[in-house]
C-alpha cells in the first residue's frame, strides 16, 4: 500500500508538473502526515525536487541529467583550479560549482570555444589578476586608489579578490556577494565571512589595527549585507560607527550614480562618524563589500582622519573590487 501511494504521488507530480502537499492531500484523501512521509521518501530517492520555502513549497519532477563524467583534455592543475575557483549561478537560482559551472558557462557564453581552450584562457586571466597579490593572498589596489584620489588619507587599499576578469566576468566571490545581497541570504553571508575572515585577520595583525569602521549601506533592504557580515566576522576591535544620512529630500543610492564625481558628492554629504570627537587609535581599518569608484572609502577616511592623531594609519578593505582603475560598479 505504501509503495502504491508513493508511485501514485510520483505519477501525479509528473503529470501536473508541480504539486503542493495540500494538492496531494486533496487528491489522495490521505493525511498531511502521510503525504509528508511519502514526499520525504521521493526526495530521498532523488525522484522529485523541492521548490520554494514554507509556507509556499512545490514539488516538481527531478530533471534527469547525464551521469557520464565529461572527460575534457585539460591538465589536472587546470581542473583543480576550476573546481576551486569557478562558480555559475543559473537564471533559476541554481549554484553550480567547479567544472559543472564552467561547462554550463561555456555552453552559453563560450562562443563555440572548446573547454580546453577556455580553461587555459581562464587560468591566464585569473593569474593576471594576482600580479599585485600580497603574501597573505590580498589584492593590493593602493595604486588604483591614489591615482583616482591623490590626496586620500588612506595608506593602503586591499580586497580579497577582484570583481571581474576579462571574458569570464564576475569572479566567484563577486557572484557570491551579488547573490547574497539580492537573495537576502544570511547563510551565504556567513559563508562569505568565513572565506575572507582569515585574510582580514592577517591584515589586522600586519597593520596593527586597533579599530574598525564599516561603510554603511546606501540601498534600503530588510537585511543589510554589511551589518550581517560584521556580525559574522565578529572582529575583536573597537567599532567606529559611521552613519548614513539623507541630506536632501530623496535618498539616493550610491549604485544608482554613474560617475565618480557623483559618488564623491553622495558619500561626502551623507556619511559621518557618529558620536565621536576624538579617535585615539594609531591604525584603523575601514571595511566595505565592494570597491567601485572608491569614493565611499575616501570620504569616510577623510572624515575620520581629522579626529585622529597625525600619524594615524587608515587601511581600507573590500571583499571585491576593480583591478583596472575605478570604473563604477553598478551590478551590486
N, C-alpha and C positions, 0 to 999 in steps of 0.2 A: 504493500500500500504506500509506503514511504517513497519507494523508487518510482512508482507510478505518478505520485503527486509531484515529485521533483521533475520528472520528464514532462508532465503537463505544464508546469510553470515555465520550464525552459522553452517549450513549444509556443506558449502564449507570448513570452517576451520576444522570441524570434519572429513570430507572426506580426506583432504590433510594432516591433522596433524599439519599444521602450515600455516600461511599466513601473508604477509605484507599488509599495506594499498595499496601500489602500485598494488599488485596482485588482490586485491578486486576491485579497480577502473577499472582495465583492464577487469576483469571477468564480472562485472555487468554494465559496461558502465555508471556509475554514478560519480558524482563529488567527489573530495578528501574530501571536507567538509561534504558531505552526508555520506561517509564511516566512517569518524571520529565520526560522531554523532551516528551511529549505533554501532560502536565498543565500544564507551563510555557506551552505554546502556547495551551491553552484559557484559562488565566488571562490571558495577553496579549490574547487576542481577546475578553475580558470575557464569556466564556460560563459560567464557573464561579467560585466564590468559595472562599477558604481559611478554615477554621475551626480554631482551636486553635494550639498551638505544639509543636515537636518535644519528645518523641517521639510525642505524640498529636495528629495532624493529620488532619482530614477535609476532603474537597472536596464542595461542595454546588452545586446548580444556581444560576446567577445569577438573582436576582429582577429581573423586568422592571419598570422604572419609567418613568413618562412623561417623555419628553424635551421636552415642551411647556413653555416658560417661563411661569410664572404671572405675569400682569400685574395686580398689585394697584394700586388707586388711592391710592397713598401718595406722599409727596414724595420727591425724591431725597435730601434730608437724612435723612429717616426711614429709608429703605432703607440708606443708607450707615452710619448709626448702628447699625442692627440687624446688618448684616453684620459690623461690627467688635466688637460687644459682646454678642451673644446666642449662647447655646450650649445645646443639649439633649443629654442622654445617654439613649439608649433602654434599655429593660429588658434587651436582649441585648448592651448594651455599645457600640453604635454612637455615635460622636460626630458630631453634626450642627451645623455652624456656620451663623451668619447667618440669612438668610431661610428656608433649608431647615429649620433647627432651630426657627425661630419658627413656621413653618407646621405643623410636627409638634406643637409645644406647643399651638398654637391648636386643632388638631383633637381634642386630648384634654382640655385644661383650659380652653379658651376660652369655655365656656358659651354657645355659639352666637353669640358676638360676631363681628363682621366683622374681617378682617385690618386694614383701615384704622383702625377704632375701637381695636383692640388696640394697633396701632403707636403711635397718639397717646397712649394711656394709658401704654404702656411708656416713651416718651420723657419724659412728665411725671414719672413715678415715678423714673426714672433721674436726671433733672435735680434733683428734690427731694433726692436723696441727696447731692449735691455742694455743698450750701449751706455746708458747713464745709470745703470743699476748699482746700488751700493752693496757692500759685503753682507748686509742684513736683508737683501732682497727688495729694497725700496727703490723706486724710480726717483732720481734727483732731478727735479724740474725747476730748480732755483734760477737758472739762467733764463728760462722761459718767462718766469715771473718778473725778473728785474728788467727784461727787455720791454715789457709792457708797462711796468711801474718802476722807473729808475730810482725813485726816492722812497721806495717801500721800506718800512721798518722791519720787515720780515727777513731774517737771516737765511733761512733755508725753507724750501718747499719740497715735500716728498709726497708720493702717493703709492699705494700698494700695487697698482697696475695702471696701465694706460687705458683710456676709454675705448679706443678702437684702433684697428690696424688696417692698412690698405687691403682692398679686395674682400676681406672676410668680415669687416665691420666691427661691431662691438666685441670686446673680449668677454671671456666667461664671467669675470667679476662684474663687469658693467651690466651684462644681461641679468645677473642675479640681483643687482641693486635696482635696476629698472623694474624687474618683475616683483620684487618685494615691496617697492613703493606703490606700484599700480594695484597689486592684489591685496595690499594691506596685510601681508603675511608675516606674523610675528615670529614663527618658527624659522622662516627663511632669513629674517633679520638676525636672529640668533646664530644661524649658520654663517652668515657673513661676518658677524662679530668674531666668531671662532677662527675664521680664515685670517683676519687682519690683526687679531689681538697680540700675537707674538711679535709681529712687526712693529706695532705701536709700543709694545713693551721694550723692545730693543732700542727704539728711538728715545723713549723716556730715559733709559739708562745711559745711552751715549751722550745725550744732550743735557743730562742732569735736570730734567723737567720737574718743576715744583707745583705747577698749577695748570689746569686745562680749561678751555672755553670752547663751546660748541656753537657753530653758526646756526642761528635759529631758522626754522623753515619759513619759506615765503608763500607756499601753496597750502591753503586750508585743507586739512584732511582729518578724518576722525582719529586716525592713529598716525602719529608723526614718526617717520623713519629715524630721524636723528636722535629723538629722545629715547626710542626703543633701543637704538644702538648704544647710547650712553648707559642705559640700564644694563644691557648685556655685557658691555665692556667692564663696567664697574671698576674704573681705574682708581688706584689708591692716591688720588691727587685732590687738592682743593679745587672746587669748580667755580670759575668766574662766570656769573650769569650774564648772558647777552640777550637783551630783549629786542623784539621786533615791534615797531610802532607804525601807525598809518598816518603820515604827515598830511596827506590830502584828504579828499572826500571819498576816494575809492581805493581799496587795497590793490596794489599792482604786483603780480607775481614776478619774481626775478626771471623765471624761464620764459616769460612772455615777451621780454625785451630782446631786440635783435642786434644791438650794438654794444660794444664795451662801454662807450660813453654813457649810454642809458643805464647800464647796470651799475656803473660807478655812482651815478646820481641816486639811484634807488637804494643802494647799500648805504651810502653816506647819510642819507636823510632818514633812514628807517631803523638802523641797528646801533644800539648803545649799550655800554656796560651798565648794569643795574645795581644801584645801592652801594657803590664804592667810590671813594675819593682818593685812595692810595692803594697800590698793589705792591707789597713788599717781597716780590719774587724776582729772582735773577734769570729764570728760564720758564717760559710759558708756551704751552702747546695749544694751537687752535685746530679744531677738527671739523671737517665738513664731509658730506658724502661724495660730492662731485665738484671738481675744479673745472669750471667753464671759462669765463673771462678772467677769473682771479680777483674780480672786484670785491667780492664779499670778504675774502681773506685780507686784502689790502686795507679796506676801510675799517674793519673791526680792529686790525692791528694798529692802525693809525689812531684809533680812539683809546686803545689800551696803553700804548707806549707813553703818552704824557703822564699817566698815573703811576708809572714805574720809575725805578732808578735809571740813571742814564745808561748804565751798562747792561740793561735787560736784553736777553736774547729771546726773540719770538720765533717759534718754529710753526710751520703750517703743515697739516697732513690731510690729504683727501683719499678716499677709498679708490677712486679712479679719476683720471684727468687726461687732458690732451697732451700729446707728445710734441706736436709741431705748433708752436705759438699758442695763442689762446682764442681760437675761433669759438664763438658762442655755442655751447651745447644746449639744445632745446628739447631733446628727446626724453630727458628725465625730469 
